[in-house]
Amino acid sequence: MTDREMELEDLITSRSGDVLRLQAKADAAMPEMAKVWRDEARRAASDVARLVALREPATVARMEHAKGLA
């Protein structure tokens, strides 16, 4: 795994926690938090897409197979 892949995995882990915390706040009926949660969720999805784009198709296929997604 390259440094960039490791960096993106760390960023994804961090953003995932942020998304869950923000979702809890949004669920607590704060309408402005719903927008913040949506924006953070989009950033997290973008991070995942960039990480997948860095990996070779064979690596992605192997990971999907291991998780039962293939």
CORZIZI-V629099 format. One record per residue. N is the residue number from 0. RES is the residue in one small letter. PHI is phi in radians with two decimals (* if undefined). PSI is psi as a letter, one per 20 degrees, with the letter a starting at -180 (none if undefined). Layout:
# CORZIZI-V629099
n res phi psi
N RES PHI PSI
N RES PHI PSI
This chain:
# CORZIZI-V629099
n res phi psi
0 m * p
1 t -1.43 r
2 d -1.03 h
3 r -1.13 g
4 e -1.12 g
5 m -1.12 g
6 e -1.08 g
7 l -1.16 h
8 e -1.09 g
9 d -1.10 g
10 l -1.11 g
11 i -1.10 g
12 t -1.05 g
13 s -1.10 g
14 r -1.14 h
15 s -1.05 g
16 g -1.09 g
17 d -1.06 g
18 v -1.07 g
19 l -1.13 g
20 r -1.12 g
21 l -1.18 h
22 q -1.12 g
23 a -1.07 g
24 k -1.15 g
25 a -1.11 h
26 d -1.17 i
27 a -1.43 k
28 a 1.25 k
29 m -1.86 n
30 p -0.96 h
31 e -1.16 h
32 m -1.26 h
33 a -1.06 g
34 k -1.18 g
35 v -1.09 g
36 w -1.07 g
37 r -1.05 g
38 d -1.12 g
39 e -1.18 h
40 a -1.11 h
41 r -1.14 g
42 r -1.10 g
43 a -1.09 g
44 a -1.10 h
45 s -1.14 h
46 d -1.07 g
47 v -1.10 g
48 a -1.09 g
49 r -1.15 h
50 l -1.12 g
51 v -1.09 h
52 a -1.12 h
53 l -1.32 h
54 r -1.52 q
55 e -1.24 q
56 p -0.95 h
57 a -1.13 h
58 t -1.15 g
59 v -1.08 g
60 a -1.07 g
61 r -1.11 g
62 m -1.15 g
63 e -1.10 g
64 h -1.10 g
65 a -1.10 h
66 k -1.65 j
67 g 1.30 k
68 l -1.69 i
69 a -1.64 none
